[in-house]
């Protein structure tokens, strides 16, 4: 019995042990399943995190480089390649030093760039640097330490191009300095005309401080009779128009009216919407006063110039009249000398011939007739000279009658022949007897013929000849005096009349 009891007890113990082992095995399997699920979950989460990190890197506007605790490159994005022009295969090799060497060539001082990286890597602190490339671009460089359970596992480097922002900040600072130091009033206002900015120049010109004007209406500076002008300006500014250099009146704090030149420009936000206006005002009061003084002085000068020109014109006219009188006098004396000498030459010529006493009765009569005729001509000339009113007015009376032109011409030739023979010049006359009679003043015509003949004889050398032609051409009579003298200079010929109608 005892043996059976012991066997049963042993069996029971074996069964209990087997059950316990089964339970332990089941619990182990369950734990393994739970652990596998956790591992799978964490694997998925890690894969998702890596995917998110990669997407973040690729979508980032910054150039990003990730290094581990030994400085080896573990991650980078396309922006980093595009920014620094480092080949992808170089980055994939993970050699951070090689990459830094390539990047450093973008800077004027590559060694300084590399030394700064070594300095940053030697610490566990974040860093921030503003870098200037040798082409003038500006970059912000930030680095953050990566830690896991408070242990450093690497560093993330990011580079952002801030060239435009940097230039904008410089421009803003420069503009602010210009506004602050400008002698002109530079005023900002919103579209309701409320002042938003007021520089030192505005204080000097208008007398108000910035505290007194910012938040107040611009109408405070505008006379009542010009406030509609400001409303129109604001209306047009809202549509984006700009006003350049128009002159108007504004009020100072002490009540003085100031002449100002104003330029108003619209202020726009980043979307291009007009949000206000910038007004630049320059005090031109002194300039206006100077202009008025100058205009008054110019009026006085102009008046004096008009008087001077009037006197000058009178003086010029008087001088012109005097010169004209001198020319008339000279021309008159030249004409007088010529006209008086012509009949005298004839008289003297025949007087010398008569003195020889060798003339026949017919020739003697001819000589006496010539002397008498020329003496009468001389008397007529003297009578004309005494009648000064006719000479001054340019009017001389003509004794018009029917005359035998060939006879008048022959008498003129006979008068001039003695002078010609004395000089050794031959006169040949070809007179058309059919020329007939004409209407004219014989004495004046004889003067004309004498002048022509005497000039021809005067300028014809010894043994030369003078030829006189008289012929009828249609309804006119043509008289030509031709000599073998030196002639008239070619440049003066255009001013010599070729024909005189009788």
Protein Blocks (a to p, Z undefined) as FASTA:
>chain_A
ZZmmmmmmmmmmmmmmmmmmmmmmmmmmmmmmmmmmmmmmmmmmmmmmmmmmmmmmmmpc
bdcddddfkopafbdcfklmmmnopafklmmnopaklmmmmmmmmpmblmlmmmmmmmmm
mpccdcddddddfkopacddddddddeehiafbdcdddddfklmmmmmmmmmmmmmmmmm
pmbdcddddfkopafbdcfklmmmnopafklmgopafklmpcfklmmmmmmmmmmmmnop
acehiadddddfkopacdddddddddddfkopafbdcdddddfklmmmmmmmmmmmmmmm
mmmmmmmmmmmmmmmmmmmmmmmmmmmmmmmmmmmmmmmmmmmmmmmmmmmmmmnopacf
klmmmmmmmmmmmmmmmmmmmmmmmmmmlmmnopacdddddddfklmmmmmmmmmmmmmm
mnopacdddddfklopadddfklmmmmmmmmmmmmmmmpcehiacddddddehjbccddd
ddfbebjafklmmmpcfbdcZZ
